[in-house]
Amino acid sequence: MLVPILSALILVSAAIHIRAEYAGPKVRVYVFKPLTTALILLLAATAATETPAYRNAILAGLAFSLLGDVFLMLPKDRFIPGLAAFLIAHLWYVAAFTHGTGFHTAVLPLLPYLAGGLALMFVLWPHLGKMRAPVLVYGVVIVVMGWQAAARWDALGGTGPLLAALGATLFIVSDATLALNRFARPFPAAQALILTTYYAAQWMIALSV
């Protein structure tokens, strides 16, 4: 019963945040952006699981995501600290997706993530300037994160691994949209697409517990 209640609260909080990004007031962004991620963290924390080590790694990833959310919403540009926080979050997700199975080496699940990552870097590279190295490192880590989630589902099957793989993929879509909007070509619908895919991604990863 707790899962649908928390999921409904996450949906409402996310909707208020996304609307506030366009219509204000700014205080709602400061309240509902971290609140939404905190509710997703609570969803994962309260889940009954037979693999507590997996849940703990997901919780750590969500906690660093929450820190990244705070950095990215502050009035001054703290993109680098936010990027670092999310990079650590993805490393925790990699730890979760390889728990009990080891690092997956299957090449086939890697190919779509690698192709998408290379295409994105091709578009972004001329616009990155001094951000080339940080964005490249982040891109490698998030591709590995998506690969490991997909390979885990390929190896194990089941609903939990599927939710993790879908969540990881949506996370990559969210980050790719953010990068395109920030560095290459801003567009009005970017925030809605970034946040919708981001919250859906984190919700699915939390449910995978």
LINBEL-V883258 format. One record per pair of residues at least 4 apart in sequence whose C-alpha atoms are under 7 Angstrom apart, sorted by sequence separation. I is the first residue (numbers start at 0). J is the second residue. If there is no record, write none. Layout:
I | J
I | J
This chain:
0 | 4
1 | 5
2 | 6
3 | 7
4 | 8
5 | 9
6 | 10
7 | 11
8 | 12
9 | 13
10 | 14
11 | 15
12 | 16
13 | 17
14 | 18
15 | 19
16 | 20
18 | 22
19 | 23
23 | 27
25 | 29
26 | 30
27 | 31
28 | 32
30 | 34
31 | 35
32 | 36
33 | 37
34 | 38
35 | 39
36 | 40
37 | 41
38 | 42
39 | 43
40 | 44
41 | 45
42 | 46
50 | 54
51 | 55
52 | 56
53 | 57
54 | 58
55 | 59
56 | 60
57 | 61
58 | 62
59 | 63
60 | 64
61 | 65
62 | 66
63 | 67
64 | 68
65 | 69
66 | 70
67 | 71
68 | 72
69 | 73
77 | 81
78 | 82
79 | 83
80 | 84
81 | 85
82 | 86
83 | 87
84 | 88
85 | 89
86 | 90
87 | 91
88 | 92
89 | 93
90 | 94
91 | 95
92 | 96
93 | 97
94 | 98
97 | 101
106 | 110
109 | 113
110 | 114
111 | 115
112 | 116
113 | 117
114 | 118
115 | 119
116 | 120
117 | 121
118 | 122
119 | 123
120 | 124
123 | 127
127 | 131
130 | 134
131 | 135
132 | 136
133 | 137
134 | 138
135 | 139
136 | 140
137 | 141
138 | 142
139 | 143
140 | 144
141 | 145
142 | 146
143 | 147
144 | 148
145 | 149
146 | 150
147 | 151
148 | 152
149 | 153
150 | 154
151 | 155
152 | 156
156 | 160
157 | 161
158 | 162
159 | 163
160 | 164
161 | 165
162 | 166
163 | 167
164 | 168
165 | 169
166 | 170
167 | 171
168 | 172
169 | 173
170 | 174
171 | 175
172 | 176
173 | 177
174 | 178
175 | 179
176 | 180
177 | 181
178 | 182
179 | 183
180 | 184
181 | 185
188 | 192
189 | 193
190 | 194
191 | 195
192 | 196
193 | 197
194 | 198
195 | 199
196 | 200
197 | 201
198 | 202
199 | 203
200 | 204
201 | 205
202 | 206
203 | 207
19 | 24
97 | 102
156 | 161
179 | 184
180 | 185
19 | 25
71 | 77
179 | 185
180 | 186
70 | 77
71 | 78
124 | 131
19 | 27
20 | 28
152 | 160
19 | 28
151 | 160
152 | 161
180 | 189
70 | 80
71 | 81
16 | 27
70 | 81
16 | 28
152 | 164
68 | 81
176 | 189
44 | 58
67 | 81
16 | 31
43 | 58
67 | 82
148 | 163
149 | 164
15 | 31
16 | 32
148 | 164
177 | 193
67 | 84
176 | 193
13 | 31
40 | 58
66 | 84
67 | 85
12 | 31
145 | 164
148 | 167
64 | 84
173 | 193
40 | 61
63 | 84
64 | 85
13 | 35
63 | 85
116 | 138
145 | 167
12 | 35
144 | 167
145 | 168
173 | 196
63 | 87
64 | 88
172 | 196
173 | 197
63 | 88
9 | 35
116 | 142
170 | 196
61 | 88
169 | 196
170 | 197
37 | 65
60 | 88
169 | 197
9 | 38
36 | 65
59 | 88
60 | 89
113 | 142
9 | 39
112 | 142
141 | 171
170 | 200
60 | 91
169 | 200
33 | 65
59 | 91
60 | 92
5 | 38
112 | 145
166 | 199
167 | 200
57 | 91
112 | 146
166 | 200
33 | 68
56 | 91
57 | 92
166 | 201
33 | 69
56 | 92
5 | 42
109 | 146
166 | 203
56 | 94
57 | 95
108 | 146
166 | 204
56 | 95
2 | 42
163 | 203
108 | 149
162 | 203
163 | 204
53 | 95
108 | 150
162 | 204
103 | 147
162 | 206
163 | 207
53 | 98
105 | 150
162 | 207
103 | 150
160 | 207
159 | 207
159 | 208
97 | 147
86 | 137
89 | 140
93 | 144
96 | 147
89 | 141
92 | 144
96 | 148
93 | 147
89 | 144
96 | 151
127 | 182
123 | 179
126 | 182
126 | 183
123 | 182
123 | 183
57 | 205
54 | 208
48 | 208
39 | 201
43 | 205
46 | 208
39 | 202
42 | 205
43 | 206
43 | 208
39 | 205
17 | 191
17 | 194
